[in-house]
């Protein structure tokens, strides 16, 4: 891939669980993705914690020489054990500011396995994409089929015409960690120019 396309993805926001989950492959995937980011000179943007999958991906990115930006609300600093090692840590007054800054700092979004917080952040980005507020790639890391229930629900929404033209959604999917960076870069290269940022009126409402 040429240099111009490669540079379209400089930072990636990863949504993931503050716990490790029940499957050892979830942690392994987080560690492998952190390594891939470091090797591809992609800065990780994440929730700022040092536990669970959040901690696994941040530590791996740092351990392999990568750069990390953590964004955490004040009330979660103790609960999620804010990581001190990162090059940049932003503490916000609330969740709304955290999500706004995660959006602004990122060229693409990846969802590893996680709980309702991960789902909520993911669905918000999908909704903004659906409404034409951004064209940044959104990818589900479908580790051991974790996101299959969500894909089934989205298919059901299409069948029942709640997802329909012109309100279709474009979600990327990767079963293997090694496919994530190439798919994000390919999607960014296909995106229309000049449509990368959230509309100002939406940003002000967060």
C-alpha positions as CSV (number, residue, x, y, z in Angstrom):
1,X,0.0,0.0,0.0
2,X,1.4,3.4,-0.9
3,X,2.5,5.9,1.7
4,X,-0.5,8.2,1.3
5,X,-3.0,5.5,2.1
6,X,-0.9,4.2,5.0
7,X,-0.9,7.7,6.6
8,X,-4.7,8.0,6.6
9,X,-4.8,5.9,9.8
10,X,-2.5,7.5,12.4
11,X,-4.6,6.9,15.5
12,X,-7.1,4.3,16.4
13,X,-9.6,4.3,19.3
14,X,-10.2,0.9,20.8
15,X,-13.3,0.2,22.9
16,X,-12.9,-2.9,25.1
17,X,-13.7,-4.4,28.4
18,X,-12.3,-3.2,31.8
19,X,-12.3,-6.9,32.7
20,X,-10.4,-9.8,30.9
21,X,-13.5,-11.8,30.0
22,X,-13.8,-15.6,30.3
23,X,-11.9,-16.5,27.2
24,X,-8.0,-16.3,27.2
25,X,-8.1,-15.4,23.5
26,X,-9.6,-12.0,24.3
27,X,-6.6,-10.9,26.2
28,X,-4.3,-12.5,23.6
29,X,-6.1,-10.5,20.9
30,X,-5.7,-7.3,22.8
31,X,-2.0,-7.9,23.3
32,X,-1.6,-8.8,19.6
33,X,-3.4,-5.6,18.5
34,X,-1.3,-3.4,20.7
35,X,1.8,-5.0,19.1
36,X,0.4,-4.4,15.7
37,X,-0.3,-0.7,16.4
38,X,3.3,-0.2,17.7
39,X,4.8,-1.9,14.6
40,X,2.6,0.2,12.2
41,X,3.3,3.5,14.0
42,X,-0.4,3.8,15.0
43,X,-1.1,5.6,18.2
44,X,-3.6,3.8,20.5
45,X,-6.5,5.9,21.9
46,X,-8.3,4.2,24.7
47,X,-10.2,4.5,28.0
48,X,-7.1,5.1,30.2
49,X,-7.4,2.1,32.5
50,X,-4.7,-0.5,33.4
51,X,-7.0,-3.5,34.0
52,X,-8.8,-6.0,31.8
53,X,-8.5,-5.8,28.0
54,X,-7.9,-2.0,28.3
55,X,-4.8,-2.6,30.3
56,X,-3.7,-5.5,28.1
57,X,-3.8,-3.5,24.8
58,X,-2.2,-0.4,26.4
59,X,0.6,-2.3,28.0
60,X,1.4,-4.2,24.8
61,X,1.4,-1.1,22.7
62,X,3.9,0.5,25.2
63,X,6.0,-2.6,25.6
64,X,6.5,-2.7,21.8
65,X,7.5,0.9,21.6
66,X,4.2,2.4,20.6
67,X,2.4,5.6,21.6
68,X,-0.8,5.7,23.8
69,X,-3.3,8.3,24.6
70,X,-5.6,7.5,27.5
71,X,-8.9,9.4,28.1
72,X,-10.6,8.7,31.4
73,X,-13.3,10.6,33.4
74,X,-12.4,11.7,36.9
75,X,-14.8,9.3,38.6
76,X,-13.2,6.2,36.9
77,X,-9.5,7.0,37.8
78,X,-9.5,4.7,40.8
79,X,-12.1,2.1,39.6
80,X,-10.2,1.4,36.4
81,X,-6.8,2.0,37.8
82,X,-5.6,4.8,35.6
83,X,-2.4,3.8,33.8
84,X,0.6,6.1,34.6
85,X,2.9,4.8,31.8
86,X,1.1,6.3,28.9
87,X,2.6,9.2,27.0
88,X,-0.6,11.2,27.2
89,X,-3.4,11.0,29.8
90,X,-6.4,13.2,29.5
91,X,-8.8,13.3,32.5
92,X,-12.3,14.6,31.7
93,X,-15.1,15.8,34.0
94,X,-17.6,13.3,32.6
95,X,-18.3,10.5,30.1
96,X,-19.7,12.9,27.4
97,X,-16.4,14.8,27.3
98,X,-14.5,11.5,27.2
99,X,-16.4,10.2,24.2
100,X,-16.1,13.5,22.4
101,X,-12.3,13.6,22.8
102,X,-11.9,10.0,21.9
103,X,-13.7,10.8,18.6
104,X,-11.6,13.9,17.9
105,X,-8.3,12.1,18.6
106,X,-9.0,9.1,16.4
107,X,-9.0,8.2,12.7
108,X,-10.8,4.9,13.2
109,X,-12.5,2.8,15.8
110,X,-12.1,-0.9,16.8
111,X,-14.3,-2.8,19.3
112,X,-12.7,-5.7,21.0
113,X,-14.9,-7.9,23.3
114,X,-16.4,-6.0,26.2
115,X,-19.5,-5.2,28.2
116,X,-22.3,-2.7,28.0
117,X,-19.9,0.3,28.1
118,X,-18.1,-1.0,25.1
119,X,-21.4,-1.7,23.3
120,X,-22.7,1.8,24.1
121,X,-19.5,3.5,22.8
122,X,-19.5,1.4,19.7
123,X,-23.2,1.9,18.9
124,X,-22.8,5.7,19.2
125,X,-20.1,5.7,16.5
126,X,-22.2,3.5,14.3
127,X,-25.2,5.8,14.8
128,X,-23.1,8.9,13.9
129,X,-21.8,7.1,10.8
130,X,-25.4,6.2,9.8
131,X,-26.5,9.8,10.2
132,X,-23.6,11.0,8.0
133,X,-21.7,12.7,10.8
134,X,-18.4,11.0,10.0
135,X,-16.9,8.5,7.6
136,X,-14.2,7.1,9.9
137,X,-13.9,3.3,9.8
138,X,-15.6,1.3,12.5
139,X,-14.5,-2.3,12.9
140,X,-15.6,-5.2,15.1
141,X,-12.8,-7.5,16.2
142,X,-15.0,-10.7,16.2
143,X,-12.7,-12.8,18.4
144,X,-14.0,-16.3,18.7
145,X,-17.4,-15.0,17.3
146,X,-17.9,-12.6,20.2
147,X,-19.9,-10.1,18.2
148,X,-22.0,-12.6,16.3
149,X,-25.1,-11.8,18.4
150,X,-24.8,-8.2,17.4
151,X,-24.4,-9.0,13.7
152,X,-27.6,-11.1,14.0
153,X,-29.5,-8.2,15.6
154,X,-28.3,-5.9,12.9
155,X,-29.5,-8.4,10.2
156,X,-32.9,-8.5,12.0
157,X,-33.1,-4.7,11.9
158,X,-32.4,-4.8,8.1
159,X,-35.1,-7.5,7.6
160,X,-37.6,-5.4,9.5
161,X,-36.6,-2.2,7.6
162,X,-35.3,-0.3,10.6
163,X,-31.9,-0.2,8.9
164,X,-32.6,0.8,5.3
165,X,-31.4,3.1,2.5
166,X,-30.3,5.9,2.9
167,X,-29.6,4.9,6.5
168,X,-27.4,1.9,5.9
169,X,-24.4,1.3,8.1
170,X,-20.9,0.1,7.1
171,X,-19.3,-2.0,9.8
172,X,-16.0,-3.7,9.2
173,X,-15.4,-7.2,10.6
174,X,-12.2,-9.0,11.3
175,X,-11.9,-12.5,12.8
176,X,-8.1,-12.3,13.1
177,X,-6.1,-9.5,14.6
178,X,-3.6,-9.4,11.7
179,X,-6.5,-8.3,9.4
180,X,-7.5,-5.3,11.5
181,X,-4.9,-2.7,10.4
182,X,-5.1,-3.5,6.7
183,X,-8.9,-3.4,6.7
184,X,-8.9,0.0,8.5
185,X,-6.4,1.4,6.0
186,X,-8.3,0.1,3.0
187,X,-11.6,1.6,4.4
188,X,-10.0,4.9,5.1
189,X,-8.7,5.1,1.5
190,X,-12.2,4.5,0.1
191,X,-13.9,7.1,2.3
192,X,-15.1,10.4,0.7
193,X,-12.7,13.3,1.1
194,X,-13.8,16.1,3.5
195,X,-16.2,14.0,5.6
196,X,-14.0,12.8,8.4
197,X,-15.1,15.1,11.2
198,X,-18.3,15.3,13.3
199,X,-20.6,18.1,12.5
200,X,-20.0,21.1,14.9
201,X,-23.6,21.1,16.0
202,X,-23.3,17.5,17.2
203,X,-20.0,18.0,19.0
204,X,-21.6,20.9,21.0
205,X,-24.4,18.7,22.1
206,X,-22.1,16.1,23.8
